[in-house]
Amino acid sequence: MKVRKKSAVAFVDEGFLKRLSEVVHEIRGDQSQRQFARTMQVSQSTVQQWENGRNVPSLENLEKIARLKGMLVEDFIAFLYGRSHGPTRTDIMARIGVMQPQDFSQILHIIGDRIAPPGEETSPGKPKAKSKKTSAKRKMRVPLVLEQYLDQDKSESRAMAADILDSDNS
């Protein structure tokens, strides 16, 4: 007796497949399906099936797609099921509110590296050597040193982070 393997497509609704198709097409952009398939390390026909709603990516490929979309895989899957449109600012602030100081410090370091001019990323306490052709904007940049915040009150540090986020979004 042969056991027939059920398709993963049978376990998702049309909305899931439609949103997946739209996202894959969006992140593929101007790339051909073949080029995008190489990026994803899958076949061109697999990308075509994703875009036509005939196949669902593996968890590994969902993670890759989520990263390309700029989302966590958990948030991306919730989005595909229509349960969320990604984390809101309130969600992020709530997560920061319960974060351990070491994790918060790491987040600040990542933010510092993302807002640093290209090639200017620094490790905490170890500023990169400046070139002779440093622009005025780069001269004003202060290396992000996070160790000093670990001993501060958590609420004070989080308030500082919220102020930084507010000033960057203004």
Secondary structure, 3 states (H helix, E strand, C coil): CCCCCCCHHHHCCHHHHHHHHHHHHHHHCCCCHHHHHHHHCCCHHHHHHHHHCCCCCCHHHHHHHHHHHCCCHHHHHHHHCCCCCCCCHHHHHHHHHCCCHHHHHHHHHHHHHHHCCCCCCCECCECCCCCCCCCHHHHHCCCCCCHHHHCCCHHHHHHHHHHHHHHHHC
